[in-house]
Amino acid sequence: MIEPDHTTTQATSDDDSSKRRQILQGARKVFMDLGFDGASMGEIARVAGVSKGTLYVYFADKFRLFEAIVEEESVHRGASNFSFDPARDAATVLYEFGTAWIAVVCRPGGGSAIRTVMAIAERMPEVGRRYYDCVIEGTIGRLAAYLQARVDAGELAIDDCHLAASQFQLMCQATLFLPFIFQGAPAPSPDETHKVVASAVRMFLAAYGIKS
């Protein structure tokens, strides 16, 4: 009986993974530069440095390719390193989260990804839904769980932690996210982010903090 060559199998798997990443990297640039409708499989192959034949081995069409990019973006953003240690005080955690959240949604180049998802969501609702569930709703859920821990610890008084988490997230975006996403302003500076997030923390604690 001939045993399978696991070394060869692993090498083939690694090569496939590397080629797939190469294609996704090239496709991401084309989608960001030209938008979904302006992108073509030929241009994606050229920018990715592969033949069209190789491209079609991995992805049947640009819809599947775009979906793979969104999936990768969703997993990465959903796993962003927001620290929600339930033992830490609310003011510190909220400020750190707000600052990190703005860095994610207003990062240079990141706005194009969000714009492209928004533009294609009507035709590919499952793509928009997956991005929303993993990135937006997933983050709100984690923040809500943290807020509930601080309610249980007697620091906050909140009836609906999911609503409160959504409110805080949007307060942090005020004057920063919409101008950025619609190309009315560049990515906010650290000073601009600090000003808005610090204000959001004060407003949130004024509404939900327990006065000593």
N, C-alpha and C positions, 0 to 999 in steps of 0.2 A: 504493500500500500504506500502510495506517495504522499508524504506529509505536505501540507500547504506551506509555501514560503512566506512566512509572516513578515519577514524583512522587506520583501518585494511588495507585498500588499500594503504595508505601512508607507513605503516610499511613494507608491502610486497614489495613495490617499493624500499624502502631504502635497504632492505635485498638483492634484486636483484642487485642494484647498487653496494653494498659492495662486493657481490660475484663476480661480473663482474670485479671490480677493482682488487680483489685478483687474479683472473685468469690472467688478463693482466699483473700484476706485475710479476707473476711467468713465464708467457710466454716471457716477455721481457728479463728476466734473461737467459732463455734457448736459445732464439734467439741470444742474445749477446755472450753467451759462445760457442754455437755450430754452429751458422749460420743457415740460413733457411733450407738448405738441411739436416743438421745434426740433426735438431730438430724433435721430434716426439710428437704426441698428448699424448702418454703415459708418456713421460718424462715431458711434460708441466703439465700434471695433477699431477704428483708426486711432482714437485717443487712448484706448486701452492697450494698443500694441498687439492685437491678435487678429486673426483672419475672421471673416464673417462666418466661415464654416465652424471655426472653434467657438465663436460666440453662440451660435445656434445649438451647439452641443450642450451648452450649459443652460441656456434660456431660450424658450420657444419664441418669445416676442418681447417688445419693450414693456408691455404691461407686467409680465412676470418679472422682468428685470427690475422695474421700478418697485414692485411689491417687495422684492428681496432687499432692496436698499432701505425701504421703510421699515421692514422687519428688523434689519440690523440696527438702524437708528433707534427704533423703539426699545430694543433690548439694551442698547448702550445707555440711552437716556433714562430708561426705567431703573437701571442699576446705578445711576449717578450717586456719588458718595455724599448724600445728605445724612448728617448725623442727628438721629432722633433718640438720643439716650434719655429714657424716661426719668432718670434721676437728676438730670440737669435742669436748671431754672428756665422758665419760659422766655424771659427777656433775652438771654444769651442764645438759646436755641433758635428762637424766631429770627433774630438778627442774622445769625450765621446761615440759616436756611434761606432767608430772603435774598441775601447777597449771592449765595451759590445759585439760587434759582434764576436770578437775573443774568448771571454769567452763562447759564445754559441756554436760556431762550433768546438772549440778545448777543450771543457770541458772534463775532465776524464770520460770515459764511453760513451760520446756523439759520439765519432768517430765511435764506433761500430755500432750505430744506422744508421749513414750515410753510412757506408760501407755496411751494410745489405740491405739498400734501393737500393743502387747502384747495388748490386749483383742480386737483384730480379727484378729490373725495366724492364729488357728485357722480362721476362715472365709475369710480371704484370705491364704493362706500365701505367695503370691508377693510380697505387700506386705511382710510381715515379713521374708522372705528378702532382698528388695532393700535394706531398711533395714539389716539385719545386714551384708550384704556390703559396702555402700558406707560405712557409718559405723563399725561395730565392726571387722569383719575387715579393711577397708581400712586403718584406722589401725594395727591390730596388724601388718599386713604392712609398713607403712612403718617402724614402730619396729623390727621384726625386721631389716630391711635395714640400719638404722643400727647396731644391735647387732653385726651381722656385720662391719661396717666396723671397729668398735672391737675385735672379736676379731682381725681381720686386722692391726690396728695394734699388737696385743700388750697392750692395756689390759684386756681381759676374757677370761675362759675359759668359753665357753658351747658345749655340744654341740648344743643345739636352740634357736636364736634365736627361733623362733616361739613355742615354749612359754615361754621367758623373757619375751618381750614381753607375752604374755597374763598371766603372773604379775604383772609390774610394774603393768600396767593395773588389775588387780583389787586389788592392794595399795593403790593410790592411792585406790580407792573405799571401802576399809574404813572403817566407821562413818559414812560420809558419804552414799553413794549410796542404799543400801537405806532408811535412815530417811527420806530425802528423797522417794524414788519412791513410798513407801507412806504419805506424808504424816504420818510420825511426827515430822518435824523440818523446819524451814525450810531454805532453801538455806544451805550452810555459809558462815561468815564467812571472810575472808582468813586470820585467825589459825588457825582450825580446819583450813583447807586446808593451810596451811604445816606445821602439826604433823604431819598424816597423811602428806603427800607427803614431807617431809624424813625421816620414819621409814622410809617405803617405799624411799627412795634408799639409806639406810644399810643396810637389810636386803638389798637387791639387791646392793650392792657387796660386802657381807660374804660373800655366797654366790658371786658370779661375778667379783669383782675379783681381779686378779693381784697378790699381795703382793710388794712390792719388797724 
